[in-house]
Amino acid sequence: RIRDEIVHAQTLLTYELGEIPKLFAYPYGEYNQEILEIVKTEGFTGFGQQSGAAGPTTSSLVFPRFPLSGVYSDFESFKTKIKKKIS
């Protein structure tokens, strides 16, 4: 069921928007090994909910993503987040 939902959503997005990258944001940033395998098998790049910089050893299945809504949505905070560097 999970695989079908992910693939169906991508199909709808492609139909409505044309060819788009296969990007997947885990709902609430939560995932398990089964979902990681589905995302990998279907060729998606995944985004978790953990914050931090991406680097050479970051898995393409769980790139970090930063919250950008509510109290985290001000422009100064956004500028700081996009300038994150690996130390």
Backbone as JSON Lines, residues from 0, in Angstrom:
{"i":0,"aa":"R","n":[0.82,-1.19,0.0],"ca":[0.0,0.0,0.0],"c":[0.87,1.26,0.0]}
{"i":1,"aa":"I","n":[1.92,1.27,0.8],"ca":[2.78,2.46,0.89],"c":[3.43,2.74,-0.47]}
{"i":2,"aa":"R","n":[3.99,1.69,-1.09],"ca":[4.61,1.86,-2.4],"c":[3.59,2.42,-3.4]}
{"i":3,"aa":"D","n":[2.4,1.86,-3.4],"ca":[1.36,2.31,-4.34],"c":[1.03,3.79,-4.13]}
{"i":4,"aa":"E","n":[0.95,4.21,-2.88],"ca":[0.63,5.62,-2.59],"c":[1.74,6.55,-3.08]}
{"i":5,"aa":"I","n":[2.99,6.16,-2.84],"ca":[4.12,6.99,-3.26],"c":[4.18,7.09,-4.78]}
{"i":6,"aa":"V","n":[4.06,5.95,-5.45],"ca":[4.13,5.92,-6.91],"c":[2.94,6.67,-7.52]}
{"i":7,"aa":"H","n":[1.76,6.48,-6.95],"ca":[0.57,7.18,-7.47],"c":[0.71,8.69,-7.32]}
{"i":8,"aa":"A","n":[1.21,9.15,-6.19],"ca":[1.4,10.59,-5.98],"c":[2.38,11.15,-7.01]}
{"i":9,"aa":"Q","n":[3.47,10.45,-7.26],"ca":[4.45,10.91,-8.26],"c":[3.82,10.93,-9.65]}
{"i":10,"aa":"T","n":[3.01,9.94,-9.97],"ca":[2.33,9.89,-11.26],"c":[1.41,11.08,-11.43]}
{"i":11,"aa":"L","n":[0.64,11.41,-10.39],"ca":[-0.25,12.58,-10.46],"c":[0.52,13.88,-10.62]}
{"i":12,"aa":"L","n":[1.6,14.02,-9.86],"ca":[2.41,15.24,-9.97],"c":[3.01,15.37,-11.37]}
{"i":13,"aa":"T","n":[3.5,14.28,-11.92],"ca":[4.06,14.3,-13.26],"c":[3.0,14.65,-14.29]}
{"i":14,"aa":"Y","n":[1.82,14.1,-14.14],"ca":[0.71,14.38,-15.05],"c":[0.34,15.86,-15.02]}
{"i":15,"aa":"E","n":[0.26,16.42,-13.82],"ca":[-0.17,17.82,-13.66],"c":[0.94,18.82,-13.97]}
{"i":16,"aa":"L","n":[2.19,18.48,-13.67],"ca":[3.28,19.45,-13.76],"c":[4.3,19.16,-14.85]}
{"i":17,"aa":"G","n":[4.23,17.99,-15.45],"ca":[5.25,17.58,-16.4],"c":[6.35,16.85,-15.67]}
{"i":18,"aa":"E","n":[7.43,16.58,-16.36],"ca":[8.54,15.82,-15.77],"c":[9.14,16.59,-14.6]}
{"i":19,"aa":"I","n":[9.21,15.95,-13.46],"ca":[9.74,16.59,-12.25],"c":[10.69,15.62,-11.55]}
{"i":20,"aa":"P","n":[11.58,16.14,-10.71],"ca":[12.49,15.25,-9.96],"c":[11.7,14.34,-9.02]}
{"i":21,"aa":"K","n":[12.26,13.19,-8.74],"ca":[11.63,12.24,-7.82],"c":[12.15,12.53,-6.41]}
{"i":22,"aa":"L","n":[11.47,13.46,-5.74],"ca":[11.84,13.87,-4.39],"c":[10.75,13.42,-3.44]}
{"i":23,"aa":"F","n":[11.14,12.92,-2.28],"ca":[10.16,12.43,-1.32],"c":[10.49,12.96,0.07]}
{"i":24,"aa":"A","n":[9.55,13.69,0.66],"ca":[9.68,14.16,2.03],"c":[8.87,13.22,2.91]}
{"i":25,"aa":"Y","n":[9.55,12.53,3.82],"ca":[8.87,11.6,4.7],"c":[7.86,12.37,5.55]}
{"i":26,"aa":"P","n":[6.61,11.9,5.6],"ca":[5.61,12.6,6.42],"c":[6.08,12.71,7.87]}
{"i":27,"aa":"Y","n":[6.07,13.93,8.37],"ca":[6.54,14.24,9.73],"c":[8.0,13.86,9.91]}
{"i":28,"aa":"G","n":[8.71,13.6,8.82],"ca":[10.11,13.24,8.89],"c":[10.35,11.82,9.36]}
{"i":29,"aa":"E","n":[9.29,11.04,9.51],"ca":[9.39,9.69,10.07],"c":[9.52,8.65,8.97]}
{"i":30,"aa":"Y","n":[10.37,7.66,9.2],"ca":[10.55,6.58,8.25],"c":[11.07,5.35,8.98]}
{"i":31,"aa":"N","n":[10.99,4.22,8.31],"ca":[11.57,2.99,8.83],"c":[12.29,2.29,7.68]}
{"i":32,"aa":"Q","n":[12.88,1.14,7.95],"ca":[13.67,0.45,6.93],"c":[12.84,0.08,5.71]}
{"i":33,"aa":"E","n":[11.59,-0.33,5.92],"ca":[10.71,-0.68,4.8],"c":[10.5,0.52,3.87]}
{"i":34,"aa":"I","n":[10.23,1.66,4.45],"ca":[9.99,2.86,3.63],"c":[11.27,3.31,2.95]}
{"i":35,"aa":"L","n":[12.41,3.23,3.64],"ca":[13.69,3.56,3.01],"c":[13.92,2.69,1.77]}
{"i":36,"aa":"E","n":[13.61,1.41,1.87],"ca":[13.79,0.5,0.74],"c":[12.87,0.86,-0.42]}
{"i":37,"aa":"I","n":[11.64,1.24,-0.13],"ca":[10.7,1.65,-1.18],"c":[11.22,2.89,-1.88]}
{"i":38,"aa":"V","n":[11.62,3.88,-1.11],"ca":[12.13,5.13,-1.68],"c":[13.37,4.85,-2.54]}
{"i":39,"aa":"K","n":[14.25,3.99,-2.07],"ca":[15.45,3.63,-2.83],"c":[15.09,2.89,-4.11]}
{"i":40,"aa":"T","n":[14.26,1.87,-4.0],"ca":[13.89,1.05,-5.16],"c":[13.19,1.87,-6.23]}
{"i":41,"aa":"E","n":[12.37,2.81,-5.81],"ca":[11.61,3.64,-6.76],"c":[12.43,4.82,-7.3]}
{"i":42,"aa":"G","n":[13.66,4.98,-6.82],"ca":[14.55,6.0,-7.35],"c":[14.33,7.41,-6.85]}
{"i":43,"aa":"F","n":[13.77,7.53,-5.66],"ca":[13.54,8.85,-5.08],"c":[14.74,9.32,-4.27]}
{"i":44,"aa":"T","n":[14.87,10.61,-4.11],"ca":[15.75,11.22,-3.13],"c":[14.86,11.56,-1.94]}
{"i":45,"aa":"G","n":[15.26,11.13,-0.75],"ca":[14.42,11.32,0.43],"c":[14.92,12.42,1.34]}
{"i":46,"aa":"F","n":[13.96,13.03,2.03],"ca":[14.26,14.11,2.98],"c":[13.6,13.79,4.31]}
{"i":47,"aa":"G","n":[14.43,13.69,5.37],"ca":[13.92,13.45,6.72],"c":[13.55,14.77,7.38]}
{"i":48,"aa":"Q","n":[13.43,14.76,8.69],"ca":[13.1,15.99,9.42],"c":[14.28,16.49,10.23]}
{"i":49,"aa":"Q","n":[15.39,15.76,10.22],"ca":[16.54,16.2,10.99],"c":[17.16,17.43,10.33]}
{"i":50,"aa":"S","n":[17.62,18.34,11.13],"ca":[18.28,19.54,10.62],"c":[19.78,19.28,10.53]}
{"i":51,"aa":"G","n":[20.46,20.08,9.76],"ca":[21.91,19.97,9.66],"c":[22.35,20.13,8.22]}
{"i":52,"aa":"A","n":[23.64,20.19,8.06],"ca":[24.19,20.35,6.72],"c":[24.32,18.99,6.05]}
{"i":53,"aa":"A","n":[24.15,18.97,4.74],"ca":[24.38,17.74,3.97],"c":[25.84,17.73,3.56]}
{"i":54,"aa":"G","n":[26.44,16.55,3.53],"ca":[27.84,16.43,3.16],"c":[28.08,15.21,2.3]}
{"i":55,"aa":"P","n":[29.33,14.92,2.04],"ca":[29.68,13.81,1.15],"c":[29.2,12.45,1.65]}
{"i":56,"aa":"T","n":[29.0,12.3,2.94],"ca":[28.56,11.01,3.46],"c":[27.06,10.96,3.75]}
{"i":57,"aa":"T","n":[26.34,12.03,3.43],"ca":[24.9,12.05,3.65],"c":[24.21,11.1,2.68]}
{"i":58,"aa":"S","n":[23.34,10.26,3.19],"ca":[22.59,9.33,2.35],"c":[21.56,10.1,1.53]}
{"i":59,"aa":"S","n":[21.45,9.75,0.24],"ca":[20.44,10.4,-0.61],"c":[19.04,9.96,-0.23]}
{"i":60,"aa":"L","n":[18.92,9.04,0.71],"ca":[17.6,8.61,1.18],"c":[17.1,9.42,2.36]}
{"i":61,"aa":"V","n":[18.0,10.14,3.03],"ca":[17.59,10.91,4.22],"c":[18.33,12.24,4.32]}
{"i":62,"aa":"F","n":[18.27,13.03,3.27],"ca":[18.84,14.37,3.35],"c":[18.13,15.15,4.45]}
{"i":63,"aa":"P","n":[18.84,16.05,5.13],"ca":[18.19,16.87,6.14],"c":[17.26,17.89,5.5]}
{"i":64,"aa":"R","n":[16.25,18.26,6.22],"ca":[15.38,19.36,5.78],"c":[15.09,20.21,7.0]}
{"i":65,"aa":"F","n":[14.95,21.49,6.76],"ca":[14.71,22.44,7.84],"c":[13.25,22.87,7.82]}
{"i":66,"aa":"P","n":[12.64,23.02,8.98],"ca":[11.27,23.54,9.01],"c":[11.26,24.99,8.54]}
{"i":67,"aa":"L","n":[10.26,25.33,7.74],"ca":[10.12,26.71,7.25],"c":[8.69,27.2,7.39]}
{"i":68,"aa":"S","n":[8.05,26.83,8.49],"ca":[6.69,27.29,8.71],"c":[6.55,27.76,10.16]}
{"i":69,"aa":"G","n":[5.47,28.41,10.45],"ca":[5.22,28.88,11.81],"c":[6.34,29.76,12.33]}
{"i":70,"aa":"V","n":[6.82,29.45,13.51],"ca":[7.88,30.27,14.13],"c":[9.21,30.14,13.4]}
{"i":71,"aa":"Y","n":[9.33,29.18,12.49],"ca":[10.57,28.97,11.74],"c":[10.52,29.6,10.35]}
{"i":72,"aa":"S","n":[9.55,30.46,10.09],"ca":[9.32,30.93,8.73],"c":[9.83,32.33,8.42]}
{"i":73,"aa":"D","n":[10.53,32.98,9.34],"ca":[10.99,34.33,9.05],"c":[12.15,34.29,8.04]}
{"i":74,"aa":"F","n":[12.31,35.35,7.28],"ca":[13.28,35.39,6.19],"c":[14.71,35.29,6.68]}
{"i":75,"aa":"E","n":[15.03,35.9,7.81],"ca":[16.4,35.82,8.34],"c":[16.76,34.37,8.68]}
{"i":76,"aa":"S","n":[15.83,33.66,9.26],"ca":[16.06,32.25,9.57],"c":[16.28,31.45,8.29]}
{"i":77,"aa":"F","n":[15.51,31.74,7.26],"ca":[15.66,31.07,5.97],"c":[17.06,31.31,5.39]}
{"i":78,"aa":"K","n":[17.53,32.55,5.43],"ca":[18.86,32.86,4.89],"c":[19.94,32.09,5.64]}
{"i":79,"aa":"T","n":[19.8,31.99,6.95],"ca":[20.78,31.24,7.75],"c":[20.77,29.76,7.34]}
{"i":80,"aa":"K","n":[19.6,29.19,7.16],"ca":[19.48,27.78,6.83],"c":[20.09,27.44,5.48]}
{"i":81,"aa":"I","n":[19.9,28.28,4.48],"ca":[20.42,27.96,3.16],"c":[21.92,28.18,3.05]}
{"i":82,"aa":"K","n":[22.5,28.88,4.02],"ca":[23.95,29.11,4.01],"c":[24.72,28.1,4.86]}
{"i":83,"aa":"K","n":[24.03,27.09,5.4],"ca":[24.69,26.1,6.24],"c":[25.82,25.44,5.5]}
{"i":84,"aa":"K","n":[26.94,25.31,6.17],"ca":[28.12,24.65,5.59],"c":[28.56,23.53,6.51]}
{"i":85,"aa":"I","n":[29.21,22.58,5.93],"ca":[29.76,21.48,6.71],"c":[31.04,21.98,7.38]}
{"i":86,"aa":"S","n":[31.14,21.74,8.69],"ca":[32.37,22.18,9.35],"c":[33.32,21.05,9.58]}
